[in-house]
Amino acid sequence: MAERPELLSDEAMQGFIREGYITLSSTLPHDYHDRMWAALDDLEEGGPRGHNNLLPCVPELSQMLDEPVVRGALESILGPGYYLHFHRHDHFDFLNAAQPLHKDGDNHSHYAVDGLRRMHRTRFAMLFYYPQDTPLEKGPTGIVPRSHYVPRRALEAARARMNEVNKALRQQAVTKFGADVLGSEQARAWHRRQLEQFRADNPDQFAAMAALDQPWEAAKIPLLGDAGTVNIVHFDMVHGRHSANVTDESRHMVKFLFTRDRDPSRASWCHNGSPWPADGDPMAPVWRSLWDWHRGVGPSAPVVRSAERRLTSADDHEALGAAYSLGMSAASNGAGLDPLMDSFLGDDVGSRTIAAYGLVAANDAALAPLVDALCDADPALKVRVLDVLGDIGAPAADALPQIMDAMRDDDPNVRRYAVEAVGTVAQGQPVDARLLAAPLTDEDALVRRNGAMAIARLGPDLRDDEVLVPLLTDNLYFWHHHVRGWSIEALQRLNAPAATHAALRYLMTARWDHTPKSGDTPPGARAPRRVVAKASAG
């Protein structure tokens, strides 16, 4: 029987909510980490022998993921039904330079509306594992604590402008060299030269972007640790390789993603009923709201001082704190909703992103104006409204008819956000599984992906779920690997026995023997030895 998970304390959980990460130490022996380092050293960082196939290549890594200290932290943060995401990556660092700070691509979690609004509520987390001692000279991962809530409006707007330039140059490359741009070294070289020329022609623009990035670089800290150090971080943490590896040995940092199964209905750590401690930080309302969400309780009434004025602050921290204050106030007494809706319906991307967080904090108090905005809205506004409703989750259940109607919208982007929202909003409600059949055959791959993800989140709530089994089984062979990844998770969470059979059948045929043909050769042997016969002789 597996050992019980070592759940976090209130203090540790509050630290994770505030800082965005927690550091753990593996209890496995040092020779285990040595074996993991040696096994990883033989793999490819981005190739088929590694990357998403890390566990088939090095199945012993699962022992670290199953340790009570690791399981306890993940259960505390993501709830008891959390599961391992299909994406993982070994970041191999040998004589490399520091890496630019970034947030990971949101395609593995929730696509950010306007390329900016990621979800604060902890539905995804990352685990970083070091199989070797990692002092500063080994080039550790660097993070910016408390950055997981901050949209970095000015910096991301500057980066978005640069991305538009890059996309335009890429399109020119397609026109010049044909569609297979990445497959042509000549095209890649031309693209690099054009970017270098753009940089030379626009020094002020790059200097301005570097200035916007400087505060994040200044706040960066290295995640140092002995072999067996494990860090669990919020998926949207700003991070990057802290510095170069200046030793003559390789450094590995294995990244696994984990996903929340259900939104919380109670605290999943060793909670003693403590409220969020008094804190004068501008971001304190954000942390307090997330603390209540993790505990499965409604928003508590904040003290709102000049929140409406601070909502328009150019400082991300002040504006976010004000938005959450207004949202929690709206949930408690109805005040504060109007300025949030005014900003949310405006044209300024940064302002409406901040306001959306406040509307999520308002919970069901925001439903009426959001549903009104959804009616007869253009596709872009529908997406923004559905994004907020999905983030609110179960308290938005009264809006389910409108959300389900949007699942049939002509615009594929609207359908994407609508079906994803059903997966959180309908939790705890009896749902006819037939309503989720259409997304699994949608012509748009991301609608299918979100349909499978919604089914995985709603497993216990679905009635007549056997109708989904053949559709999910077909999607195990779909071209988009996200559709395949979420479909296998959905099958494992349905009540129908046929779903379990389909999942096991697929996993057995997809299993990968990581050893060579002579897989029964003892370690270090040049040829098979008759160890079985020898052991049984006599």
GILINRA-V715576 format. One record per residue. N is the residue number from 0. RES is the residue in one letter. PHI is phi in whole degrees, 0 to 359 (999 if undefined). Layout:
n = (N;N)
res = (RES;RES)
phi = (PHI;PHI)
This chain:
n = (0;1;2;3;4;5;6;7;8;9;10;11;12;13;14;15;16;17;18;19;20;21;22;23;24;25;26;27;28;29;30;31;32;33;34;35;36;37;38;39;40;41;42;43;44;45;46;47;48;49;50;51;52;53;54;55;56;57;58;59;60;61;62;63;64;65;66;67;68;69;70;71;72;73;74;75;76;77;78;79;80;81;82;83;84;85;86;87;88;89;90;91;92;93;94;95;96;97;98;99;100;101;102;103;104;105;106;107;108;109;110;111;112;113;114;115;116;117;118;119;120;121;122;123;124;125;126;127;128;129;130;131;132;133;134;135;136;137;138;139;140;141;142;143;144;145;146;147;148;149;150;151;152;153;154;155;156;157;158;159;160;161;162;163;164;165;166;167;168;169;170;171;172;173;174;175;176;177;178;179;180;181;182;183;184;185;186;187;188;189;190;191;192;193;194;195;196;197;198;199;200;201;202;203;204;205;206;207;208;209;210;211;212;213;214;215;216;217;218;219;220;221;222;223;224;225;226;227;228;229;230;231;232;233;234;235;236;237;238;239;240;241;242;243;244;245;246;247;248;249;250;251;252;253;254;255;256;257;258;259;260;261;262;263;264;265;266;267;268;269;270;271;272;273;274;275;276;277;278;279;280;281;282;283;284;285;286;287;288;289;290;291;292;293;294;295;296;297;298;299;300;301;302;303;304;305;306;307;308;309;310;311;312;313;314;315;316;317;318;319;320;321;322;323;324;325;326;327;328;329;330;331;332;333;334;335;336;337;338;339;340;341;342;343;344;345;346;347;348;349;350;351;352;353;354;355;356;357;358;359;360;361;362;363;364;365;366;367;368;369;370;371;372;373;374;375;376;377;378;379;380;381;382;383;384;385;386;387;388;389;390;391;392;393;394;395;396;397;398;399;400;401;402;403;404;405;406;407;408;409;410;411;412;413;414;415;416;417;418;419;420;421;422;423;424;425;426;427;428;429;430;431;432;433;434;435;436;437;438;439;440;441;442;443;444;445;446;447;448;449;450;451;452;453;454;455;456;457;458;459;460;461;462;463;464;465;466;467;468;469;470;471;472;473;474;475;476;477;478;479;480;481;482;483;484;485;486;487;488;489;490;491;492;493;494;495;496;497;498;499;500;501;502;503;504;505;506;507;508;509;510;511;512;513;514;515;516;517;518;519;520;521;522;523;524;525;526;527;528;529;530;531;532;533;534;535;536;537)
res = (M;A;E;R;P;E;L;L;S;D;E;A;M;Q;G;F;I;R;E;G;Y;I;T;L;S;S;T;L;P;H;D;Y;H;D;R;M;W;A;A;L;D;D;L;E;E;G;G;P;R;G;H;N;N;L;L;P;C;V;P;E;L;S;Q;M;L;D;E;P;V;V;R;G;A;L;E;S;I;L;G;P;G;Y;Y;L;H;F;H;R;H;D;H;F;D;F;L;N;A;A;Q;P;L;H;K;D;G;D;N;H;S;H;Y;A;V;D;G;L;R;R;M;H;R;T;R;F;A;M;L;F;Y;Y;P;Q;D;T;P;L;E;K;G;P;T;G;I;V;P;R;S;H;Y;V;P;R;R;A;L;E;A;A;R;A;R;M;N;E;V;N;K;A;L;R;Q;Q;A;V;T;K;F;G;A;D;V;L;G;S;E;Q;A;R;A;W;H;R;R;Q;L;E;Q;F;R;A;D;N;P;D;Q;F;A;A;M;A;A;L;D;Q;P;W;E;A;A;K;I;P;L;L;G;D;A;G;T;V;N;I;V;H;F;D;M;V;H;G;R;H;S;A;N;V;T;D;E;S;R;H;M;V;K;F;L;F;T;R;D;R;D;P;S;R;A;S;W;C;H;N;G;S;P;W;P;A;D;G;D;P;M;A;P;V;W;R;S;L;W;D;W;H;R;G;V;G;P;S;A;P;V;V;R;S;A;E;R;R;L;T;S;A;D;D;H;E;A;L;G;A;A;Y;S;L;G;M;S;A;A;S;N;G;A;G;L;D;P;L;M;D;S;F;L;G;D;D;V;G;S;R;T;I;A;A;Y;G;L;V;A;A;N;D;A;A;L;A;P;L;V;D;A;L;C;D;A;D;P;A;L;K;V;R;V;L;D;V;L;G;D;I;G;A;P;A;A;D;A;L;P;Q;I;M;D;A;M;R;D;D;D;P;N;V;R;R;Y;A;V;E;A;V;G;T;V;A;Q;G;Q;P;V;D;A;R;L;L;A;A;P;L;T;D;E;D;A;L;V;R;R;N;G;A;M;A;I;A;R;L;G;P;D;L;R;D;D;E;V;L;V;P;L;L;T;D;N;L;Y;F;W;H;H;H;V;R;G;W;S;I;E;A;L;Q;R;L;N;A;P;A;A;T;H;A;A;L;R;Y;L;M;T;A;R;W;D;H;T;P;K;S;G;D;T;P;P;G;A;R;A;P;R;R;V;V;A;K;A;S;A;G)
phi = (999;293;295;294;294;268;289;285;275;304;298;293;292;297;297;295;298;284;273;92;204;215;254;235;237;296;261;289;293;298;293;297;293;298;296;295;299;295;293;292;296;272;263;252;296;242;266;293;270;143;51;291;261;303;290;298;287;228;299;294;301;296;297;293;294;266;298;304;292;284;298;294;293;295;295;298;274;246;91;292;262;301;217;285;290;285;263;208;202;263;274;266;233;222;57;261;272;299;254;300;292;198;257;298;305;280;295;274;233;223;297;289;294;61;66;225;273;270;275;284;295;282;255;219;215;244;241;249;239;257;273;226;303;228;281;301;289;273;76;290;291;247;227;248;305;71;270;288;266;269;285;53;303;294;294;293;294;294;293;297;296;293;296;295;298;298;296;295;293;295;295;298;295;298;297;280;243;101;293;275;296;293;274;244;296;298;293;297;295;297;298;297;296;294;295;297;292;299;298;294;277;228;296;295;295;287;294;295;292;297;294;292;278;301;300;288;297;293;270;290;234;274;268;274;172;285;305;96;289;234;246;251;231;300;303;264;295;287;205;168;302;293;198;289;276;258;268;260;239;287;237;245;229;269;253;243;255;227;235;287;278;227;296;290;249;200;293;250;239;281;264;256;90;295;280;293;294;300;207;269;295;304;272;304;299;296;298;296;296;292;299;294;297;297;275;74;242;288;298;263;289;271;271;257;240;51;294;296;290;286;301;265;297;285;281;302;295;296;296;296;301;292;298;293;300;296;294;293;295;298;292;272;220;86;277;103;285;299;297;294;293;300;291;297;272;279;267;282;299;297;294;287;294;299;297;300;297;295;294;296;295;286;56;292;296;267;296;303;293;291;294;300;293;290;291;61;281;285;304;296;289;303;300;296;292;297;300;291;299;296;288;298;81;305;298;264;301;295;267;303;303;290;294;293;297;291;295;256;297;292;276;298;293;297;298;302;287;294;290;295;297;302;297;256;292;273;299;88;255;290;238;288;300;299;293;255;284;301;301;285;241;296;292;269;298;284;294;299;302;289;296;295;295;297;295;300;283;256;323;293;267;274;260;56;289;297;293;273;299;296;290;294;298;300;286;294;242;289;292;273;292;291;298;297;297;286;294;293;293;296;301;288;251;275;279;296;303;297;292;297;298;296;295;295;299;294;295;291;282;269;298;234;280;282;270;290;306;274;289;264;284;299;303;86;281;276;215;303;251;275;290;292;297;296;290;265;289;93)
